Amino acid sequence: MAYAIAIESPGSAEKFRRIEIDLPTPGAGEILIRHTAIGLNFIDVYFRTGSYPWPVERDLVTGAEAAGVIEAVGAGVDLAPGQRVGYVMPNGAYASHRVINASQAVVIPDNVSDEIAAASMLKGLTAHYLLNHSCPVTRGETVLFHAAAGGVGLIAGQWLNALGVRAIGTAGGPEKCALALSHGYDAVIDYRSEDFVAKVMDLTGGAGVSAVYDSVGADTVMKSLDVLQRFGSLVCFGQSSGPESDFKIGDLARGSLRLTRPTLFHHTAVPGWLQTASADLFTMIGSGEISIEIGQTYDLGDVARAHEALEARTTTGSTVLIP
């Protein structure tokens, strides 16, 4: 029986419940996927809690990335049953089966497992647009990346290292700092015991960094401005600690600073971007330049517990849900 994990209205993770669904049938241009692995991301929390606009009247199925096997195809689809595919799109992934438009699916290479694909599609493509579009980096630069031991952070550290960029990270606790250090970072600051502003300035000889990539939000944004060089860029792509409420445009005047707030789904909407960026990501994974760290795995039925761990910042790397 096909099923989904839904939440009736915005609220705590305890409100998740299993609902039975009819096995969907793909229409023209669509495919039916049987999910084998589903990625967990903070965007799922934002939708669940109502931090992002609630997109349905009731029974929202969250989840933004997954991998699985095609079970049926609609008319005009070049893909075939039995092929393994992954995708990233807002909401709908917390289910055993799903129909999506074939144009939103990416074929998973033979040397990448379903679990790795589900753990890396959203996070890896996020790292891709951050480092190649939001604030392109060049060899020899020094940047700061918050939440370095998270799913995006671990991928970004390795990607920055491959590009010849010196990456300084922040993480909470010795174990997370050690994990980030083993994934490409030149130095990792324990924000629980150290002032990251003072430490960054010390590590850079007072020069600061050319860019800060910040998915933390309220706890870090204003201090992130303090470590930027003149003409530096602050890239805010999340708010795991809540939105920053004190920021003013005039705060950028201290160094003619730049600020951007990108989202992945604006990038995936650009024709051709998804296929090109996914090919880049899978090439990096297949070559071994990027290793995907799956820190924890949960049964899809235990998604509430997975959300609670993510919000408590007790997870490392990527979290995968198994239907």
ABEGO torsion letter per residue (X at the ends): XBBBBBBABBEBAAABBBBBBBBBBBBBGBBBBBBABBBBBAAAAAAAAGABBBABABGBBBEABBBBBBABBBBGBABBBGBBBBBBBBEGABBABBBBBAAABBBBBAABBAAAAAAAAAAAAAAAAAAAAABBBBBGBBBBBBGAABAAAAAAAAAAAAAGBBBBBBBBEAAAAAAAAAAGBABBBBAAABBAAAAAAAAAGGAEBABBBBAAEAAAAAAAAAABBBGBBBBBABBAAEBBAABBAAAAAAAGBBBBBBBAAAAAABBGAAAAAAAAAAAAAAAGABBBBBABBBBAAAAAAAAAAAAAGABBEBBBBBX
